[in-house]
Amino acid sequence: AKAIPLLVALLTRLNQTADANSSTLTTEEQVDWKDGDAIVVASSTYDEAHAETLSVSSVTNFGWLGSGAPTQLLTQTPLAFRHFAGTETHAGRQVKMASEVAVLNRSIEIIGVDLFATDFNFKPGGKAFGWRARIKGEAWLIGVRMVGGGLFRSPKIYTPTLHLQGTKGSVVRSCTFEKMIAQPIRINGERSVVDANVILNSVMSAIMIMNGDRVHVTNNLVLSTHCMSFCAGCCGKWNVNVGNFDIVGKADTLTFTGNTAAGGVHGIRIVTEPPAIFADNVVHSQQFAVTLNLDGQWAGCKPIVLKNLVLWRNWDFGICA
């Protein structure tokens, strides 16, 4: 196994509730973000649209880096919505529920057009927009900000932004994917690691796992996954049920832990077979939380163990099987 370089915290949660019209955010752990950084705060309501992107105006640390003390962030504009942070007791267990906070800036940026600023209509045969990358060998993508990727003609004709193929395995870590017009990440290859990424505003599944053979999908945050871009000229013909995380292929050696779905239709969909390890995942502010055995396709009726799964403030069902 290869060691993956560690980076400073790019993703954390609120330590205190931040009220609407406030400009103060207190994080659960210390971060070294800077004045002017762009951040996103996840929704803590039933409405995914309550996620907010803001700019930092000042940073105050309450201890040395690595001390575990929180950080206070002041934002250039006040919050439009309330963002909850608190602990509740259920069946004798302490459960932390809090909006996630992530910084979007990276030292390397790949910026396309703002695909969400255009009315595409999504008509078959229309134009395709964006960019894409297909990795057939081994590649390491760490600390990169990507905006405006993917090729999309209709819900049945699209190309993912980042397509991981091959058998050697790739690493995608601590990256951001924003305003993607098709799947930000599709995994078809073996031995890949997709860890600690932030995906904000994407069309279709944010992370689709078609081959989970010795794949690790861990500690990712996905916010606001849409079937469409809310375009004004929507024809209304498409009925696309997409998940922030879609597991649709081989998964008996897949590790799926520490991931958070925070806004969209389905939080996590497991279609074909359960992951080998499914633990410490969180789903909130979704229409539906976790969908298992979609269309009855599981081979051999394999059981699934959902360990330390936390579901809160989802509009409809928690788990549907």
Order of alpha helices (4+ residues) and beta strands (2+ residues): beta-beta-beta-beta-beta-beta-beta-beta-beta-beta-beta-beta-beta-beta-beta-beta-beta-beta-beta-beta-beta-beta-beta-beta-beta-beta-beta-beta-beta-beta
